[in-house]
Amino acid sequence: MSSVNDKTAIDNILQQIAQAHAEKDAAKLASFYKPSTRLFDLAPPLSRNGMNIGDIAAWFDTWDGPI
């Protein structure tokens, strides 16, 4: 039974992350990650610890329409 609750909780978090992207809300998006979270992406330096709200906001600003 706990796996159903776990799946529901994970789905809820993923929906909130998607909503933060859709709203271009950098602070909300960053709130899902601890400062020690190791993140990997395609932009140099390819990996980093935590999310930088300023960097996220700047990236959101490059989009004219919805993400």
Phi, psi and omega in degrees: 000327182294332180294328176292317178295320178298315180298317179298316180296317179295315178301320179297315179297316179298323177294320179293322177295316178298321179295319178299319175297312182299324180274356184052047182258094185298318181295318179296316179298313181295334183295344180274356184238132174285155178301334181271358180295128179271120182247144179234134176211185185273344181274138177303141015269019176077331175211155180198167174262128176070176179249141176259114185301320179298318178294320180294314180300319179297320178293316177302323181294343179282349181265124176282326183242199180291156178266000000 
